[in-house]
């Protein structure tokens, strides 16, 4: 296993949803400046600011962002009774 390659999966994500998740995590959890986060993940500052604003609005409204698990995800539907 290549530890540098595994770290790169998190530090330089290629999937757009994972990139958004990592951006939000860096700003909201690690409390890193939006300008630095934008540069690190290849976004413009305005884009990061918009992502954070949309997340806060969705979170306050009780809406889950697209990278969050859905309620009952992976749970098969109940079978109808005979």
Backbone bond lengths (Angstrom), bond angles and torsions (degrees), N, CA, C in turn:
res aa  C-N    CA-C-N  psi(-1)  N-CA   C-N-CA  omega(-1)  CA-C   N-CA-C  phi
1 X - - - 1.454 - - 1.516 109.64 -
2 X 1.316 114.33 144.99 1.452 120.96 -178.37 1.526 109.61 -107.49
3 X 1.354 118.07 102.39 1.468 120.47 -177.21 1.529 113.29 -58.18
4 X 1.319 118.22 -37.43 1.474 120.75 -179.64 1.524 110.52 -64.12
5 X 1.311 116.37 -39.52 1.473 120.60 179.03 1.528 110.91 -67.17
6 X 1.326 116.09 -38.37 1.468 119.25 178.52 1.530 110.48 -67.51
7 X 1.330 117.79 -41.21 1.467 120.46 176.79 1.520 110.81 -61.77
8 X 1.317 115.93 -38.46 1.462 121.15 179.76 1.527 111.39 -60.77
9 X 1.318 117.22 -32.38 1.470 121.18 177.41 1.519 110.44 -55.79
10 X 1.329 117.11 -38.42 1.463 121.63 -178.77 1.526 112.43 -89.70
11 X 1.320 117.09 -37.47 1.458 120.17 -174.90 1.527 113.58 -83.46
12 X 1.335 117.07 -24.39 1.469 121.47 179.86 1.528 109.31 -134.54
13 X 1.327 116.88 63.94 1.465 119.44 -176.87 1.530 111.85 -66.37
14 X 1.321 115.60 143.01 1.471 120.06 179.48 1.523 111.90 -99.92
15 X 1.317 117.56 -25.38 1.456 121.06 178.70 1.531 109.40 -74.56
16 X 1.338 118.62 128.59 1.470 120.91 -176.78 1.531 114.29 -56.33
17 X 1.319 118.22 -41.07 1.468 119.69 179.88 1.527 111.35 -68.37
18 X 1.315 116.64 -37.56 1.462 119.32 177.65 1.532 110.04 -67.00
19 X 1.333 116.81 -38.85 1.473 120.08 177.46 1.526 110.00 -60.53
20 X 1.324 116.77 -44.57 1.463 120.34 179.58 1.524 110.48 -62.48
21 X 1.316 116.55 -43.06 1.463 120.90 178.16 1.533 110.11 -58.61
22 X 1.333 116.64 -48.96 1.456 120.65 -177.74 1.525 111.37 -64.52
23 X 1.329 117.43 -36.24 1.464 121.16 176.54 1.527 110.08 -62.76
24 X 1.323 116.35 -49.92 1.461 120.35 -179.74 1.523 111.39 -62.22
25 X 1.305 116.45 -40.74 1.465 120.15 179.60 1.526 110.53 -63.45
26 X 1.330 116.37 -43.60 1.465 120.28 -179.50 1.535 111.07 -61.85
27 X 1.331 116.42 -40.37 1.465 120.04 -177.71 1.529 111.21 -77.68
28 X 1.329 117.13 -48.07 1.459 120.55 -170.86 1.530 114.39 -87.47
29 X 1.310 117.70 -30.86 1.465 120.20 -178.48 1.534 110.80 -97.35
30 X 1.326 115.26 -49.77 1.464 119.46 -177.69 1.529 112.35 -85.17
31 X 1.328 116.52 -7.13 1.469 123.80 177.94 1.526 112.77 53.75
32 X 1.342 114.94 41.88 1.456 120.30 177.08 1.530 109.30 -85.86
33 X 1.316 118.08 148.74 1.463 121.09 179.99 1.534 111.49 -61.77
34 X 1.321 115.53 138.40 1.468 120.61 -178.01 1.523 112.31 -58.45
35 X 1.324 117.93 -36.74 1.461 120.88 179.81 1.524 111.24 -61.48
36 X 1.331 116.89 -44.71 1.465 121.08 178.96 1.527 111.10 -65.83
37 X 1.325 116.31 -41.92 1.466 120.92 -179.90 1.526 109.89 -63.70
38 X 1.314 116.70 -42.00 1.470 120.97 178.96 1.530 110.22 -59.05
39 X 1.314 116.90 -46.70 1.469 120.50 -179.99 1.522 111.49 -63.63
40 X 1.320 116.51 -42.59 1.471 120.27 -177.18 1.517 112.63 -64.16
41 X 1.346 116.27 -37.75 1.460 119.33 -176.01 1.527 113.49 -101.88
42 X 1.323 117.34 7.52 1.458 120.77 174.29 1.519 114.33 76.00
43 X 1.321 117.03 28.90 1.463 121.64 176.91 1.521 109.13 -109.07
44 X 1.312 115.70 160.64 1.460 120.48 168.99 1.531 107.72 -79.28
45 X 1.330 115.86 154.06 1.464 120.60 178.83 1.526 111.08 -56.01
46 X 1.339 116.79 -44.03 1.464 120.74 -178.94 1.525 111.88 -60.66
47 X 1.314 116.67 -34.64 1.467 120.82 179.30 1.526 110.24 -67.03
48 X 1.330 116.73 -44.31 1.472 120.36 178.87 1.522 109.83 -63.76
49 X 1.313 116.33 -43.46 1.468 120.41 179.12 1.534 110.37 -59.95
50 X 1.327 117.18 -40.59 1.464 121.67 178.22 1.527 110.85 -66.57
51 X 1.338 117.32 -43.52 1.471 120.55 178.13 1.526 111.04 -58.64
52 X 1.320 116.60 -44.51 1.470 121.10 -179.54 1.527 109.98 -65.47
53 X 1.317 116.67 -44.35 1.464 120.95 -179.86 1.529 111.23 -62.35
54 X 1.333 116.58 -45.47 1.465 120.18 179.03 1.520 111.34 -63.40
55 X 1.330 116.62 -41.24 1.461 119.94 178.85 1.523 110.75 -61.63
56 X 1.329 116.81 -46.88 1.467 120.17 -179.91 1.521 110.83 -60.39
57 X 1.331 116.60 -42.47 1.466 120.85 179.36 1.531 110.45 -63.53
58 X 1.340 116.98 -47.91 1.468 121.10 179.95 1.523 110.67 -62.52
59 X 1.315 116.65 -43.44 1.462 121.15 -178.56 1.519 110.26 -62.10
60 X 1.329 116.45 -45.40 1.462 121.48 179.51 1.525 111.16 -62.87
61 X 1.335 116.34 -34.84 1.463 121.37 -179.49 1.533 112.47 -82.73
62 X 1.342 116.73 -1.52 1.461 120.16 179.59 1.512 113.87 79.82
63 X 1.326 117.52 16.57 1.465 121.80 178.92 1.526 109.11 -95.03
64 X 1.312 115.99 138.44 1.455 120.44 179.62 1.522 109.92 -87.28
65 X 1.330 118.03 138.06 1.458 119.71 174.52 1.525 110.00 -68.73
66 X 1.340 117.61 161.87 1.474 120.38 -173.87 1.517 115.42 -62.12
67 X 1.329 119.00 -19.80 1.466 119.86 -178.82 1.524 112.45 -93.77
68 X 1.325 117.68 3.12 1.462 121.37 179.18 1.521 110.47 -87.63
69 X 1.323 116.90 146.97 1.463 118.68 177.04 1.527 109.98 -65.62
70 X 1.283 115.30 141.42 1.459 121.31 178.53 1.525 109.29 -82.68
71 X 1.324 116.93 149.34 1.465 118.56 175.38 1.535 109.68 -56.55
72 X 1.300 115.27 136.34 1.465 122.84 179.65 1.525 112.77 66.00
73 X 1.318 118.59 18.49 1.461 120.84 178.41 1.521 109.14 -62.86
74 X 1.294 115.88 130.99 1.445 121.14 178.64 1.515 113.86 80.84
75 X 1.303 118.20 -0.45 1.455 121.82 177.57 1.511 107.82 -96.25
76 X 1.324 118.50 119.20 1.457 119.32 -179.93 1.519 111.57 -63.53
77 X 1.325 117.20 146.80 1.470 118.79 178.95 1.520 111.28 -63.03
78 X 1.292 115.36 150.42 1.470 119.86 179.30 1.522 109.09 -65.15
79 X 1.315 114.10 142.84 1.469 118.74 178.11 1.533 109.23 -78.90
80 X 1.323 115.81 140.18 1.464 116.81 176.16 1.520 110.05 -66.35
81 X 1.307 116.76 145.40 1.464 120.23 179.45 1.523 109.35 -72.70
82 X 1.344 116.47 147.23 1.484 120.39 -177.56 1.500 113.36 -68.65
